[in-house]
């Protein structure tokens, strides 16, 4: 088991060193930084309860994290104008479909975007999971006490107990997403088995 943990850590280090994040125009930066590709995974005893973020999604429906209690939630912060967000869209959708109906829910968090541009992005990249609208960054700020999404794109993974378990700053690949999700599924299996 320890060898698997070391191997997983080695994969994250390699992925972290090779990924790059989204750079924005300094005039519109509003406190965001480019993702450096870093991945942070917290052991269970260091995880904090995720805020019950809620809002309206791009389809006009009210959505809150509490709706997915008992599931792993993958929350991806994105914007239509962000080139790395476009680059990772396929990987997010691939893994969302892979884990569909398996206790893993993907949710987008669209930021600093018009609804029209965000909807066009969703259509172009065939994104099937819901995306909350966070035009003013209010939802992102709720995560400041745990692992804040400090870049666009950023991905936060919340475990089945509603705690922030992992964060990636910058582009994620399908392999990275699986490596962030699978240990949480295993934790759940150990807890239930």
C-alpha positions in Angstrom: 0.0 0.0 0.0 2.8 2.4 0.9 4.4 1.8 -2.6 1.1 2.7 -4.2 1.0 6.0 -2.2 4.6 6.8 -3.2 3.8 6.0 -6.8 0.7 8.2 -6.7 2.7 11.0 -5.2 5.4 10.6 -7.9 2.7 10.9 -10.6 1.4 14.1 -9.0 4.9 15.6 -8.9 5.5 14.9 -12.5 2.1 16.1 -13.6 2.5 19.2 -11.4 5.8 20.1 -13.0 4.5 19.7 -16.6 1.2 21.5 -16.3 0.7 25.2 -16.9 -2.2 27.5 -15.9 -4.3 30.2 -17.4 -2.8 33.7 -17.6 -5.1 36.6 -17.7 -4.7 40.2 -18.8 -3.2 42.2 -15.9 -5.9 44.9 -16.4 -8.6 42.4 -15.5 -6.7 40.2 -13.0 -8.9 40.9 -10.0 -6.7 38.9 -7.6 -6.2 35.8 -9.7 -2.9 34.2 -10.5 -1.8 31.9 -13.2 -2.1 28.2 -12.2 1.3 26.7 -11.6 0.1 23.1 -12.1 0.4 22.3 -8.4 -1.8 19.6 -6.9 -2.5 19.5 -3.2 -4.0 16.4 -1.6 -4.9 16.4 2.0 -5.0 13.4 4.3 -8.4 12.8 5.9 -7.4 14.2 9.3 -6.4 17.6 7.7 -9.5 18.2 5.6 -12.0 21.0 6.4 -15.7 20.9 5.7 -16.5 22.5 2.3 -18.8 25.5 2.4 -22.3 24.8 1.2 -21.9 26.8 -2.0 -25.1 27.5 -3.8 -26.3 29.6 -6.7 -28.0 29.4 -10.1 -26.6 27.3 -12.8 -26.3 28.2 -16.5 -29.7 26.5 -17.1 -31.3 28.8 -14.6 -31.8 26.1 -11.9 -30.8 26.5 -8.2 -28.0 24.2 -7.2 -26.1 23.7 -4.0 -23.3 21.4 -2.9 -25.5 20.0 -0.2 -27.6 18.4 -3.0 -24.7 16.0 -3.5 -24.1 14.9 0.1 -22.4 11.5 0.4 -20.9 11.9 -3.1 -17.5 13.0 -4.3 -17.8 16.4 -5.9 -15.4 17.7 -8.5 -15.7 21.5 -8.7 -14.0 23.1 -11.7 -13.5 26.8 -11.9 -13.5 28.0 -15.5 -14.2 30.8 -17.9 -14.9 30.8 -21.6 -12.1 33.2 -22.4 -9.5 31.0 -20.7 -7.5 29.0 -23.2 -6.3 26.4 -20.6 -10.0 25.9 -19.7 -10.8 25.1 -23.3 -7.8 22.7 -23.3 -9.1 20.8 -20.2 -12.8 20.7 -21.1 -12.6 17.4 -22.9 -10.7 15.7 -20.0 -13.3 16.9 -17.5 -16.2 15.7 -19.6 -14.5 12.3 -20.2 -14.0 11.7 -16.5 -17.4 13.0 -15.6 -19.0 10.5 -17.9 -16.7 7.7 -16.7 -17.9 8.2 -13.1 -21.5 9.0 -13.9 -23.8 7.1 -11.6 -20.9 6.0 -9.5 -21.1 8.6 -6.6 -19.0 11.3 -8.3 -20.6 14.6 -9.4 -18.9 17.2 -11.5 -19.9 20.8 -11.2 -18.5 23.7 -13.1 -18.0 27.1 -11.5 -18.1 29.7 -14.3 -16.4 33.0 -13.3 -16.0 36.4 -14.7 -18.0 35.6 -17.8 -21.3 36.5 -19.5 -23.9 33.9 -19.5 -24.1 33.9 -23.3 -20.3 33.3 -23.6 -20.5 30.5 -20.9 -23.4 28.8 -22.6 -21.6 28.9 -26.0 -18.6 27.3 -24.3 -20.8 24.5 -22.9 -22.3 23.8 -26.3 -19.0 23.9 -28.1 -17.3 21.5 -25.7 -20.4 19.3 -25.1 -20.2 19.8 -21.3 -23.0 17.8 -19.8 -22.6 18.5 -16.1 -24.1 21.7 -14.5 -22.1 24.9 -14.0 -22.9 27.5 -11.4 -22.7 31.1 -12.3 -20.1 33.0 -10.2 -19.7 36.3 -12.0 -18.5 38.2 -8.9 -16.3 35.4 -7.4 -18.6 35.1 -4.3 -18.6 31.3 -4.4 -14.9 31.0 -4.9 -14.3 33.2 -1.8 -16.2 30.7 0.3 -13.3 28.3 -0.1 -10.7 30.7 1.3 -10.5 28.8 4.6 -9.6 25.5 3.0 -7.9 25.1 -0.4 -9.0 28.2 -2.3 -9.2 28.1 -6.1 -6.6 30.8 -6.7 -6.3 30.4 -10.5 -8.4 29.9 -13.5 -8.7 27.0 -14.1 -8.7 25.4 -10.7 -10.3 22.1 -9.6 -11.4 21.3 -6.1 -12.3 17.7 -5.1 -14.7 17.3 -2.1 -14.8 13.9 -0.4 -18.0 11.9 0.5 -18.0 13.5 4.0 -18.2 17.0 2.5 -14.6 17.9 3.2 -12.2 19.6 0.8 -9.7 16.8 -0.1 -7.7 18.0 -3.1 -7.0 21.0 -5.4 -5.3 21.4 -8.7 -4.2 24.9 -9.8 -4.1 25.0 -13.6 -5.0 22.6 -16.3 -6.0 19.0 -15.3 -5.8 15.9 -17.5 -8.1 12.9 -17.4 -5.2 11.0 -15.6 -4.9 13.7 -13.0 -8.6 13.8 -12.3 -8.7 10.0 -11.9 -5.7 10.1 -9.6 -7.6 12.7 -7.4 -10.9 10.8 -7.4 -9.8 7.1 -7.1 -8.2 7.4 -3.6 -11.5 9.0 -2.3 -13.5 6.1 -3.8 -11.2 3.7 -2.1 -11.6 5.5 1.2 -15.3 5.1 0.9 -14.9 1.4 0.1 -12.8 0.9 3.2 -15.3 2.8 5.3 -18.2 0.8 3.9 -16.5 -2.5 3.6 
